[in-house]
Amino acid sequence: PEAATLPPAALERAPCAAEIDSCTEEHWEALLLYVVGSSPLPPQGLGSSSTQIRPRLHITSLLLKAGLVSRVDGQGEAVAITEAGFQFLLMDMQAQLWVLLKQYVHLAEDDAGVDVGAVM
């Protein structure tokens, strides 16, 4: 069978590799700033600056389960960096990504009825 091709209109709107790299770096920076606690939790969604994206609840749960952050007593959803979180920040980005991916798989395994193969 022939490979599927995208309609021309979709190709025109598709981001180039540099745009994808830039967006990825901004999102990763936002995550690291959240771990450090130096980034306030702005409203959800993309604002004028994509570095102000609030990490979604599942990201916060992932960071909590990985031990990278902990809840701050009496401050609602606020989190603080842990010793493990500080060590995480000293890793290179690929090592950081593996830490989060491994934790994500462990969380999927813990969820009843979740097919880990499907998660992968």
Secondary structure, DSSP 8 states (H G I E B T S, - for coil): -------HHHHHHS--HHHHHHHHHHHHHHHHHHHHT-S----SS--SSGGG----HHHHHHHHHTTSEEE-TTSTT-EEE-HHHHHHHHS-HHHHHHHHHHHHHHHHHHSTT--HHHH-
